[in-house]
Structure formats: C-alpha cells, structure tokens
Amino acid sequence: MEESLRSQTERPVEFEDQHPKTTKVVVLRWGHRDRDKRLTSHVALAARALGASGFVLADVRDEKIKTTIEKIVKRWGGSFHFEMGKPWRRVVKEWRSKNNIVVHLTAYGENIQTSDVLQRIKATAKDLLVIVGSQKVPSHFFTKDVSHFNVAIGHQPHSECSSLAIFLDRFFEGRALAKEYVGSEISIASEKSKIFPPLKKNEV
Amino acid sequence: MEESLRSQTERPVEFEDQHPKTTKVVVLRWGHRDRDKRLTSHVALAARALGASGFVLADVRDEKIKTTIEKIVKRWGGSFHFEMGKPWRRVVKEWRSKNNIVVHLTAYGENIQTSDVLQRIKATAKDLLVIVGSQKVPSHFFTKDVSHFNVAIGHQPHSECSSLAIFLDRFFEGRALAKEYVGSEISIASEKSKIFPPLKKNEV
C-alpha cells in the first residue's frame, strides 16, 4: 500500500490550449477594511492561483497588499494585474460597457451545486468580473444594474476566499492548478527535490 | 436573455444518502498565531460549510474563534465539533491508532489536478484528518509517520482557506453545498424572500 501512496501519475494539462482565449476572469474585492489585510491578500492569491488574470481592490488603497501580490507575481511568474482605489461603480460600469458579464458571489444567490447557474454563465462565453464582498454588501449588488448573476457557493456562511476558490475551480474545471507560470524565479513543480523535503535532524 | 439569467432550476441532492456514512473528515489547523484570528475562523467555517464534521485548533487556545464557530453552529444548524489546545502530535497519533488516514495539504505534495492522489485517498474509504498548516510546517509533517498523503492544491502560493475548500469540494464531489442543516435558527435556502433582497430606497 505504501508504494501506491507515493506513485506520481502525472497527467499534464495544457491550460492555455484547452481554455478558450476569449474568457478572462477579473476579481473585484469590495468592502476591504484595514483588519482584512491578510484575508484580502489570501483572496488575491487565490484569484491568481485559481486562474483569474487580475484583481481590483475597490474604493480603498492598501500598499501592503499591493507589495505582497507584486512580490509573489515576480517570484512565481505569470502575469497578474493588480489595481486598487478605483470606485467599484466605475469598475463595474467599464466592465459592462464592454459587453462583459458581472458575477456576484453571495450566499443569497443561486446555488452553484443545485442550479444550472454555472452552465448559464459559461454559455455566455464572455469575460467575467467576479465580485467578492463581505457580509453586508449594498443591496444594489444584487440588481440587474450591477450583477448578471448572483451565485451562492452554498447557503452557509464561510469565506470569500473559499467561495472564490470553489467558483474558479469549477469555472475553469480545475485546469488552473495544472498551469505553468512563465518567467518564475522559483517553481515547486520543477524542483523535484523539494517535493517531500527530507526530515532535518532533531527537528521537532 | 435576462429571463434565462433568473431561472432557478433546482436539483436537490441528498447529501447524507449519497455520501458513504463511513467517511468522515476532520480538519487540523496547525501553526495558528494571534494575527491569524480571522483567517483561522474562515478556515473553520469553510471546513464546516464544505462537509467536514469537525475542526481542531492544534497546540493553542483561542476563545474568540471558539465563540465565533459555536455561534455559527447554533444559528445555522447541523453538528460540528470544535476542539482546541490539544498538541498536534496527540491528535495525529489518536487518529492513526484508529486506522484512519492523515492528509496533509501542502504546495509540495502531489498535485490534486494532475495526479491520481484523490482517487487513491477515496479508495481507502477511511476517515480523514486533513492537516492545514502555514508556510513553514515542520518537515516531519511530510513523512509517513505523520501523513499518508501530501496533497498540493496546485503548486502556487495561495491560502489554507482556498486549499481546504477545493480539497473538500472535490473530495465530497460538491455534495456538501446542497446539504440541509438540521436545527438551524436561520436558513437562507428556506427563506425565498431573502434571495435577491430588494433594493432599499436611496441606498448607496
């Protein structure tokens, strides 16, 4: 049994080839406060690692988060657009003016598991702006003026980070996790020696 | 088009019936520090909402997180076990002594997307302890003494919250999002009026 635990059946997937080039996802983070620093950083990193091509921290500026994200992009490669301070209304307006789609993640939306909402989003074949908020978003977010789709990652309280991750994982059908990042300074996948690092002597 | 955006094709799924009763998942959070309060709360809530039956905050105690989780369970229903302060070694030892499986989520593990690691975990048909750590976990976690499986939710840096969410979503094949919670004081799914809340006058 132990042998099979260690087998590494790699099935490389070409992310860019399989994913339609026309579909791009940008994440809009609404309602960030100073105490959310780490959480918002995690949301932005999840956006990047799960296939989004950019992140907008709406309405406010947070230099620390910007630095964190830019450092990660520099070290780990790929292209990822980070923007902050722009009012959310303007981001949404510009996005919609290009005939793109706005998806609002909310526990009050259509359940991604029990409804056909994901299929309908995919069927549009348009670029997506995914809004992740906090508990108290303006009701306006739910209206057709803002969101084409209100999507619930279940109806239980959890996290904008877990909600976004599941939405992106399902939207991209997991392919983002197999993506190769161009121009990285470090890469775990290519450093086989770093997989299962050896136990150091006397360690814990 | 607008009509189809609003259609609510519900396909209810019986969580308990479809999921084998023998497979239970408990999440072990390692390396929690005081600054992680909100993040650890989100990880615990993600664990609950995505199908885990319990959460262990290892080695340290944090009354605020305990209160948050207990309040959510009371209001939103279902059963969810929360424990804190127990040394991680003891949790792992007790878990393994019952012939159960330990899964360690780490960017240095086998990629859940490109390997067959998830199939091999499911094939054990055993209860899982899922360890989520921080960037610097003890190397010991990677060894066979601790973890039967080291699983990477991709090899890029993101978040223990997004990693756990994707692992659980894939492990339970999304069924947790359709689960009904017994004994809840509030429920979004049953309050149809709360789906797409009406816009308040003069709001934002």
Boltz contact constraints between the chains, C-beta under 6 A:
constraints:
  - contact:
      token1: [A, 5]
      token2: [B, 148]
      max_distance: 6.0
  - contact:
      token1: [A, 8]
      token2: [B, 115]
      max_distance: 6.0
  - contact:
      token1: [A, 9]
      token2: [B, 115]
      max_distance: 6.0
  - contact:
      token1: [A, 9]
      token2: [B, 116]
      max_distance: 6.0
  - contact:
      token1: [A, 10]
      token2: [B, 114]
      max_distance: 6.0
  - contact:
      token1: [A, 11]
      token2: [B, 114]
      max_distance: 6.0
  - contact:
      token1: [A, 38]
      token2: [B, 39]
      max_distance: 6.0
  - contact:
      token1: [A, 39]
      token2: [B, 38]
      max_distance: 6.0
  - contact:
      token1: [A, 42]
      token2: [B, 159]
      max_distance: 6.0
  - contact:
      token1: [A, 45]
      token2: [B, 157]
      max_distance: 6.0
  - contact:
      token1: [A, 45]
      token2: [B, 158]
      max_distance: 6.0
  - contact:
      token1: [A, 45]
      token2: [B, 159]
      max_distance: 6.0
  - contact:
      token1: [A, 46]
      token2: [B, 158]
      max_distance: 6.0
  - contact:
      token1: [A, 46]
      token2: [B, 159]
      max_distance: 6.0
  - contact:
      token1: [A, 46]
      token2: [B, 162]
      max_distance: 6.0
  - contact:
      token1: [A, 49]
      token2: [B, 154]
      max_distance: 6.0
  - contact:
      token1: [A, 49]
      token2: [B, 156]
      max_distance: 6.0
  - contact:
      token1: [A, 49]
      token2: [B, 158]
      max_distance: 6.0
  - contact:
      token1: [A, 72]
      token2: [B, 157]
      max_distance: 6.0
  - contact:
      token1: [A, 76]
      token2: [B, 156]
      max_distance: 6.0
  - contact:
      token1: [A, 107]
      token2: [B, 188]
      max_distance: 6.0
  - contact:
      token1: [A, 108]
      token2: [B, 194]
      max_distance: 6.0
  - contact:
      token1: [A, 108]
      token2: [B, 195]
      max_distance: 6.0
  - contact:
      token1: [A, 113]
      token2: [B, 174]
      max_distance: 6.0
  - contact:
      token1: [A, 113]
      token2: [B, 177]
      max_distance: 6.0
  - contact:
      token1: [A, 113]
      token2: [B, 178]
      max_distance: 6.0
  - contact:
      token1: [A, 114]
      token2: [B, 10]
      max_distance: 6.0
  - contact:
      token1: [A, 114]
      token2: [B, 11]
      max_distance: 6.0
  - contact:
      token1: [A, 114]
      token2: [B, 12]
      max_distance: 6.0
  - contact:
      token1: [A, 114]
      token2: [B, 178]
      max_distance: 6.0
  - contact:
      token1: [A, 115]
      token2: [B, 9]
      max_distance: 6.0
  - contact:
      token1: [A, 116]
      token2: [B, 9]
      max_distance: 6.0
  - contact:
      token1: [A, 138]
      token2: [B, 203]
      max_distance: 6.0
  - contact:
      token1: [A, 138]
      token2: [B, 204]
      max_distance: 6.0
  - contact:
      token1: [A, 139]
      token2: [B, 197]
      max_distance: 6.0
  - contact:
      token1: [A, 139]
      token2: [B, 199]
      max_distance: 6.0
  - contact:
      token1: [A, 139]
      token2: [B, 200]
      max_distance: 6.0
  - contact:
      token1: [A, 139]
      token2: [B, 203]
      max_distance: 6.0
  - contact:
      token1: [A, 140]
      token2: [B, 199]
      max_distance: 6.0
  - contact:
      token1: [A, 140]
      token2: [B, 204]
      max_distance: 6.0
  - contact:
      token1: [A, 142]
      token2: [B, 196]
      max_distance: 6.0
  - contact:
      token1: [A, 143]
      token2: [B, 199]
      max_distance: 6.0
  - contact:
      token1: [A, 148]
      token2: [B, 5]
      max_distance: 6.0
  - contact:
      token1: [A, 154]
      token2: [B, 49]
      max_distance: 6.0
  - contact:
      token1: [A, 154]
      token2: [B, 177]
      max_distance: 6.0
  - contact:
      token1: [A, 155]
      token2: [B, 188]
      max_distance: 6.0
  - contact:
      token1: [A, 155]
      token2: [B, 189]
      max_distance: 6.0
  - contact:
      token1: [A, 156]
      token2: [B, 49]
      max_distance: 6.0
  - contact:
      token1: [A, 156]
      token2: [B, 76]
      max_distance: 6.0
  - contact:
      token1: [A, 157]
      token2: [B, 45]
      max_distance: 6.0
  - contact:
      token1: [A, 157]
      token2: [B, 72]
      max_distance: 6.0
  - contact:
      token1: [A, 158]
      token2: [B, 45]
      max_distance: 6.0
  - contact:
      token1: [A, 158]
      token2: [B, 46]
      max_distance: 6.0
  - contact:
      token1: [A, 158]
      token2: [B, 49]
      max_distance: 6.0
  - contact:
      token1: [A, 159]
      token2: [B, 42]
      max_distance: 6.0
  - contact:
      token1: [A, 159]
      token2: [B, 46]
      max_distance: 6.0
  - contact:
      token1: [A, 159]
      token2: [B, 161]
      max_distance: 6.0
  - contact:
      token1: [A, 161]
      token2: [B, 159]
      max_distance: 6.0
  - contact:
      token1: [A, 161]
      token2: [B, 161]
      max_distance: 6.0
  - contact:
      token1: [A, 161]
      token2: [B, 162]
      max_distance: 6.0
  - contact:
      token1: [A, 162]
      token2: [B, 46]
      max_distance: 6.0
  - contact:
      token1: [A, 162]
      token2: [B, 161]
      max_distance: 6.0
  - contact:
      token1: [A, 162]
      token2: [B, 165]
      max_distance: 6.0
  - contact:
      token1: [A, 165]
      token2: [B, 162]
      max_distance: 6.0
  - contact:
      token1: [A, 165]
      token2: [B, 165]
      max_distance: 6.0
  - contact:
      token1: [A, 165]
      token2: [B, 166]
      max_distance: 6.0
  - contact:
      token1: [A, 166]
      token2: [B, 165]
      max_distance: 6.0
  - contact:
      token1: [A, 166]
      token2: [B, 169]
      max_distance: 6.0
  - contact:
      token1: [A, 169]
      token2: [B, 166]
      max_distance: 6.0
  - contact:
      token1: [A, 174]
      token2: [B, 113]
      max_distance: 6.0
  - contact:
      token1: [A, 177]
      token2: [B, 113]
      max_distance: 6.0
  - contact:
      token1: [A, 177]
      token2: [B, 154]
      max_distance: 6.0
  - contact:
      token1: [A, 178]
      token2: [B, 113]
      max_distance: 6.0
  - contact:
      token1: [A, 178]
      token2: [B, 114]
      max_distance: 6.0
  - contact:
      token1: [A, 188]
      token2: [B, 107]
      max_distance: 6.0
  - contact:
      token1: [A, 188]
      token2: [B, 108]
      max_distance: 6.0
  - contact:
      token1: [A, 188]
      token2: [B, 155]
      max_distance: 6.0
  - contact:
      token1: [A, 189]
      token2: [B, 155]
      max_distance: 6.0
  - contact:
      token1: [A, 194]
      token2: [B, 108]
      max_distance: 6.0
  - contact:
      token1: [A, 195]
      token2: [B, 108]
      max_distance: 6.0
  - contact:
      token1: [A, 196]
      token2: [B, 142]
      max_distance: 6.0
  - contact:
      token1: [A, 197]
      token2: [B, 139]
      max_distance: 6.0
  - contact:
      token1: [A, 199]
      token2: [B, 139]
      max_distance: 6.0
  - contact:
      token1: [A, 199]
      token2: [B, 140]
      max_distance: 6.0
  - contact:
      token1: [A, 199]
      token2: [B, 143]
      max_distance: 6.0
  - contact:
      token1: [A, 200]
      token2: [B, 139]
      max_distance: 6.0
  - contact:
      token1: [A, 203]
      token2: [B, 138]
      max_distance: 6.0
  - contact:
      token1: [A, 203]
      token2: [B, 139]
      max_distance: 6.0
  - contact:
      token1: [A, 204]
      token2: [B, 138]
      max_distance: 6.0
  - contact:
      token1: [A, 204]
      token2: [B, 140]
      max_distance: 6.0
